[in-house]
Amino acid sequence: MYHLIPFAAGAVVGALAVRLLRTDKTRQGLEKAQDTLREATVSSLSSIEHVSARARKRLENESQPGKDGAVDEPAQ
């Protein structure tokens, strides 16, 4: 008998959650959060892309021999 209480409570909470998710206000809030997350992800990926390009360029310059035939030393 007592095993049915958590099941019933879960069913009620689930029904309320579904009802809440169907409202327009909640849906708009979720869409806004999704858009914000998408913008943050694009910004982060863009930053990673620029940093990778700078690192690649620096590594390519370091691997090319200098005027005297020696490999350039990295600046410290």
C-alpha positions as CSV (number, residue, x, y, z in Angstrom):
1,M,0.0,0.0,0.0
2,Y,2.7,2.4,0.9
3,H,4.5,1.7,-2.3
4,L,1.7,3.4,-4.2
5,I,2.3,6.8,-2.5
6,P,5.6,7.6,-4.3
7,F,4.1,6.4,-7.6
8,A,1.0,8.6,-7.2
9,A,3.2,11.6,-6.2
10,G,5.4,11.0,-9.2
11,A,2.4,10.8,-11.5
12,V,0.9,14.1,-10.1
13,V,4.3,15.9,-10.4
14,G,4.7,14.6,-13.9
15,A,1.2,15.7,-14.9
16,L,1.9,19.2,-13.5
17,A,5.2,19.4,-15.3
18,V,3.6,18.5,-18.6
19,R,0.9,21.0,-18.1
20,L,3.4,23.7,-17.2
21,L,5.5,23.0,-20.3
22,R,2.5,23.5,-22.5
23,T,2.0,27.1,-21.5
24,D,3.2,29.8,-23.9
25,K,5.1,31.7,-21.2
26,T,7.2,28.7,-20.3
27,R,7.7,27.8,-23.9
28,Q,9.0,31.3,-24.7
29,G,11.3,31.2,-21.7
30,L,12.8,27.9,-22.9
31,E,13.2,29.2,-26.4
32,K,15.0,32.3,-25.0
33,A,17.3,30.2,-22.9
34,Q,18.0,28.0,-26.0
35,D,18.9,31.1,-28.1
36,T,21.1,32.4,-25.3
37,L,22.9,29.1,-25.0
38,R,23.3,28.9,-28.8
39,E,24.8,32.4,-29.0
40,A,27.2,31.6,-26.1
41,T,28.3,28.4,-27.9
42,V,28.9,30.1,-31.2
43,S,30.9,32.8,-29.5
44,S,33.0,30.2,-27.6
45,L,33.6,28.2,-30.8
46,S,34.6,31.4,-32.6
47,S,37.1,32.3,-29.9
48,I,38.6,28.8,-30.0
49,E,38.9,29.1,-33.8
50,H,40.8,32.3,-33.5
51,V,43.1,31.1,-30.8
52,S,43.8,27.9,-32.8
53,A,44.6,29.9,-35.9
54,R,47.1,32.1,-34.0
55,A,48.7,29.1,-32.4
56,R,49.0,27.3,-35.8
57,K,50.5,30.4,-37.4
58,R,53.1,30.7,-34.5
59,L,54.0,27.0,-34.8
60,E,54.4,27.3,-38.5
61,N,56.7,30.3,-38.1
62,E,58.8,28.5,-35.5
63,S,59.2,25.4,-37.7
64,Q,60.6,27.4,-40.6
65,P,64.4,27.8,-40.6
66,G,65.8,31.3,-40.0
67,K,68.2,33.2,-42.3
68,D,71.3,31.3,-40.9
69,G,69.7,27.9,-41.3
70,A,68.8,27.5,-37.6
71,V,65.3,27.1,-36.3
72,D,63.9,30.3,-34.8
73,E,63.8,30.2,-31.0
74,P,60.4,31.0,-29.4
75,A,60.2,34.4,-27.7
76,Q,60.0,34.1,-24.0
